Amino acid sequence: MGSTDAPQGPKVFSRRDALKLGGLGVMAAGALTLVGCSTSDTTGGSAGGASSTTAATTPPAPSSGGLLLPTPIELRSTDGVLDVAFVAAPAMVPWQDGTRYALTYNGISPGPTLRARPGDVINVTLRNELDEPTNLHTHGLHVSPEGISDNVFIMIEPGQEFSYRYEIPSDHPSGTFWYHPHHHGNTAQQLFGGMAGAIIIDDEIDDSGAMVNSSERMLILADPNIGDSPAVVDATMPERMQGRQGDAVLVNGVQSPTIAATTGTTERWRIVNTSPSRFYNLTIDGLTMVLVGTDQGRLRQPEPVDQIVLTPGQRAEVMVALTDPGTFTLVTTEVDRGSMSGGTLVPPAGTVTALLSVEVTGTSGAQAPPPPSQLDGPDERADLSVDSTRSMSLGGSGMGMRSLVIDGQSFDMDVVNITTTLGTTERWTITNPSMMDHPFHIHVWPFKVVERSDGAPLDPGWRDTVNVPAGGSVSIVMPFEDISGRTVYHCHILDHEDIGMMGVIEVV
C-alpha cells in the first residue's frame, strides 16, 4: 500500500484548468494521469496501439447558444496496455458560471473514459485522498474478481494507494462498461458525489461499416445535489431507504447540453446510468432510436425502440439517423419505482426532465448511413442447458423495514451465501415481495432474462443488471464460465446495497 500523507482539502478546478490537464494525458510511470473534459466531438472507433489520449475536432456551435455537450477525455490502450493513475479526492468542479462541490477522480466528474480492446490489460493505480475508505469496481467487465483485479473486498484507506490489474479476455464482448467505488457502507455516497467514468471495449466491428461512420458520443447520466459544501453528498435514513436522488440531472457533468449535428449523419450514443438510485425512461420525439447494444455489448439483431428504461448501473447503445433539420430533445420521465415506507418520489412519477437537445442543420430528406440491421453479437436467444435452479428473495426486515436483506440475511463479507461450480449454468428466480423495485446486479458473470412475472417484454441482450419489480419476479439464466472466484450480487439502488441488500457468491 502507499504512503499515509494527510488528505488535502477541496481544490478548485476551472473549466480552463480541466482542459489544460486533459491535454497532458498519461504521464510517466509513477506520475498522476491528469485528465479533463472537452467540448470537442469524438467520432469513430479506435485501433490497438492508438494514442493514449483522443484527439478531437470541434463541431459547429449550436445556433441556439446552448452549451455544447462536453466529451470526457478518453484514454486509450497502446500496444495492448493502458496505464492509468487516479486520485480520489473532493474538488470544486465547474458548474454554470461558478463551481460546485463533488467527489472526483483527478479533480473532475465524470472521470475519463478508458478505451481498450479484447486481450488488453488495464492497470489502474488509485490513490485515496478522501477522508474515508474507497476502492474501485469495473462494472460489467468479465474479469477476475480476486487478487488485484475487480476485487470489491479490497479496502484503500485515506492516504493510501492500490494498484489494480484488469486482464481483459481475448474474447471479451465489445461494449460499454463503467467504473465506480464499491466500498460497502459508502458506495452510494461516493458515487452520488461524482466518482464514476466509462469503460469501452471495442473490436474490429466498431472499426468498420455503420459503426465507424457514425458520430460516437458518451452520455454519462448523473443526478447530484448542487452546492458548495460536503453536505451535498449526504442523505438522511429515509432518503437512503427510498434511494437518494439529487436536485439536478446532468449529462457528462452539465445540465441540458446541446449536440450540434447535420443532416445526412448518424449518431451513436453510449448511455450509462451512473445515478445510485434514479431510473431513466428515455424518449426523443421526432427521431427513431435503434438499440444496438445493452449491458453486455452488442445485440445480434438491433431493435428500433420508442423508449429505453435504464435502472441504476444499466447501459444502452443506440444509433439515430438524422435526415431532417430541427431541434429534438432527449427527455427522461420519472419512473414510479415504489417505496419501502409508503412515501413518494421527489419529483413525483411522471415528471419530464430534458436531458439534452440535438440541433440538426442541413437539407430535408438527406440520406444518412442507416444503423446496422445485423451485428456479430452473442446470441441471447439461444437455449442454454440448465444444470441447477436457485431462488432468492429481496426485501426488508425489522421494525419499520429498516434492514434491507436478501433471503432474510444482511451482507457479511465473511459469509459466503452461494457456492457454485465453474462450468455450470444456473437458472435463478429472483422475487421481490417488497413495495418498491429493486434492480438486481451480479459481478463478473453475464446472464440473460428468460421470464418476467409482470408480462413485460424480456430484456434484450445479455445483462448484468435487471429490474425486479415490486411484488414480482424475474428469472435469469447464467453460465458460470471462464472465471472462478469470490464476489458479490446486490440491489443496485446503492443505498440498499450499503444498508445490507447484498450477498457473497463463490465460484469454485
Protein Blocks (a to p, Z undefined) as FASTA:
>chain_A
ZZfddcdddddddfklmmmmmmnmpadehiacdddddfbdcedjddehiafbdcdddddd
dfklpacdddddddddeehiacdddddddddddehjlccddddeehiacdddddddehia
cddddddfbfbdcddddehiacdfehjlccfkbccdehiacdddddddfkbccddddddd
fbehilmmmmmnopacddddddfklmgcjllmpccdddddddddddfbfklmgccfklmm
nopadfbdceehiahiaddddehiacddddddfbfkbccddddehiacddfbdfkocafb
dcddfbdcddehiacddddddfbgcddddddddddebjfklpacdddehiacdfbdcdde
ddehiacddddfbdcdddfkbccddfbdcddddddedehilacceehiacdfkbcfbdcd
ehiacddddddfbfbdcddddehiacddfbdfklpacdedjdfbdcddehiacdddddde
hiacddddddfbfklmmnopacddddZZ
